[in-house]
Amino acid sequence: MAKSETYTQQMLTIKVTENDETIDAIWRGKSIDREPAKFITPILTRMVKLSSGTQKRVILDFRELAYMNSSTITPIIKILERAKRGSTSITVLYDKSLKWQDLIFSALTIFKTKDNRVEIKG
């Protein structure tokens, strides 16, 4: 049985669902906060902690996100750095057909690991 929680701040909604194999975060709306890390970091940290105890892959799905400002990428980069150094498996999904998403998320391929523990998929 999947467990689900929804977090909302201003125009951004992150729906986190845990199922048998993954912990998914679906991002919707717009991330326009000046300091989005205050909202985003605790959510991502909880997901990684839960994953490390269960060996479930963390999925960050940005395909339904309409917009995010440049400040939003910082907490995402920090969690990818942490995953690359640790044992967390994480996948970033984005919509390559959206120019702004392709520009931002294709740059994150530097975090990919050879063993596919960290994946960036567009």
LINUR-V542577 format. One record per residue. N is the residue number from 0. PHI is phi in whole degrees, 0 to 359 (999 if undefined). OMEGA is omega in whole degrees, 0 to 359 (none if undefined). BURIAL is 1 if it has 9 or more other C-alpha atoms within 8 Angstrom, else 0. Layout:
BEGIN
n->N phi->PHI omega->OMEGA burial->BURIAL
n->N phi->PHI omega->OMEGA burial->BURIAL
END
This chain:
BEGIN
n->0 phi->999 omega->182 burial->0
n->1 phi->284 omega->174 burial->0
n->2 phi->255 omega->185 burial->0
n->3 phi->222 omega->174 burial->0
n->4 phi->224 omega->179 burial->0
n->5 phi->240 omega->180 burial->0
n->6 phi->244 omega->181 burial->0
n->7 phi->224 omega->172 burial->0
n->8 phi->216 omega->184 burial->0
n->9 phi->52 omega->185 burial->0
n->10 phi->262 omega->183 burial->1
n->11 phi->257 omega->174 burial->1
n->12 phi->235 omega->176 burial->1
n->13 phi->238 omega->179 burial->1
n->14 phi->258 omega->181 burial->1
n->15 phi->254 omega->180 burial->1
n->16 phi->233 omega->176 burial->1
n->17 phi->255 omega->175 burial->1
n->18 phi->237 omega->186 burial->1
n->19 phi->297 omega->186 burial->0
n->20 phi->244 omega->186 burial->0
n->21 phi->223 omega->170 burial->1
n->22 phi->237 omega->187 burial->1
n->23 phi->258 omega->173 burial->1
n->24 phi->237 omega->178 burial->1
n->25 phi->261 omega->183 burial->1
n->26 phi->263 omega->180 burial->1
n->27 phi->226 omega->176 burial->1
n->28 phi->91 omega->183 burial->1
n->29 phi->225 omega->175 burial->1
n->30 phi->256 omega->185 burial->1
n->31 phi->239 omega->181 burial->1
n->32 phi->296 omega->178 burial->0
n->33 phi->291 omega->180 burial->0
n->34 phi->232 omega->185 burial->0
n->35 phi->293 omega->181 burial->1
n->36 phi->300 omega->179 burial->1
n->37 phi->299 omega->179 burial->0
n->38 phi->271 omega->188 burial->0
n->39 phi->282 omega->186 burial->1
n->40 phi->303 omega->179 burial->1
n->41 phi->299 omega->179 burial->0
n->42 phi->294 omega->181 burial->0
n->43 phi->296 omega->179 burial->1
n->44 phi->298 omega->177 burial->1
n->45 phi->299 omega->180 burial->0
n->46 phi->298 omega->180 burial->1
n->47 phi->293 omega->178 burial->1
n->48 phi->298 omega->178 burial->0
n->49 phi->297 omega->180 burial->0
n->50 phi->296 omega->183 burial->1
n->51 phi->294 omega->178 burial->1
n->52 phi->278 omega->185 burial->0
n->53 phi->239 omega->183 burial->0
n->54 phi->65 omega->178 burial->0
n->55 phi->277 omega->178 burial->1
n->56 phi->285 omega->174 burial->1
n->57 phi->270 omega->178 burial->1
n->58 phi->246 omega->175 burial->1
n->59 phi->254 omega->187 burial->1
n->60 phi->254 omega->183 burial->1
n->61 phi->259 omega->187 burial->1
n->62 phi->298 omega->180 burial->0
n->63 phi->261 omega->180 burial->1
n->64 phi->280 omega->183 burial->1
n->65 phi->279 omega->184 burial->0
n->66 phi->192 omega->168 burial->0
n->67 phi->214 omega->179 burial->1
n->68 phi->281 omega->184 burial->1
n->69 phi->294 omega->179 burial->0
n->70 phi->292 omega->183 burial->1
n->71 phi->289 omega->184 burial->1
n->72 phi->290 omega->184 burial->0
n->73 phi->302 omega->179 burial->1
n->74 phi->295 omega->178 burial->1
n->75 phi->291 omega->178 burial->0
n->76 phi->299 omega->181 burial->1
n->77 phi->298 omega->181 burial->0
n->78 phi->287 omega->176 burial->1
n->79 phi->291 omega->176 burial->1
n->80 phi->300 omega->180 burial->1
n->81 phi->298 omega->180 burial->0
n->82 phi->294 omega->181 burial->1
n->83 phi->296 omega->180 burial->1
n->84 phi->280 omega->186 burial->0
n->85 phi->258 omega->183 burial->0
n->86 phi->244 omega->181 burial->0
n->87 phi->290 omega->173 burial->1
n->88 phi->266 omega->184 burial->1
n->89 phi->217 omega->177 burial->1
n->90 phi->235 omega->174 burial->1
n->91 phi->254 omega->177 burial->1
n->92 phi->250 omega->177 burial->1
n->93 phi->217 omega->181 burial->1
n->94 phi->265 omega->183 burial->1
n->95 phi->296 omega->181 burial->0
n->96 phi->285 omega->174 burial->0
n->97 phi->270 omega->187 burial->0
n->98 phi->305 omega->182 burial->0
n->99 phi->295 omega->178 burial->0
n->100 phi->291 omega->180 burial->1
n->101 phi->300 omega->180 burial->1
n->102 phi->299 omega->183 burial->0
n->103 phi->286 omega->190 burial->0
n->104 phi->281 omega->177 burial->1
n->105 phi->295 omega->177 burial->1
n->106 phi->292 omega->181 burial->0
n->107 phi->281 omega->180 burial->1
n->108 phi->298 omega->176 burial->1
n->109 phi->297 omega->180 burial->0
n->110 phi->270 omega->180 burial->1
n->111 phi->300 omega->177 burial->1
n->112 phi->248 omega->181 burial->1
n->113 phi->297 omega->180 burial->0
n->114 phi->273 omega->180 burial->0
n->115 phi->64 omega->175 burial->0
n->116 phi->294 omega->173 burial->1
n->117 phi->243 omega->182 burial->1
n->118 phi->236 omega->174 burial->1
n->119 phi->235 omega->185 burial->1
n->120 phi->237 omega->177 burial->0
n->121 phi->242 omega->none burial->1
END
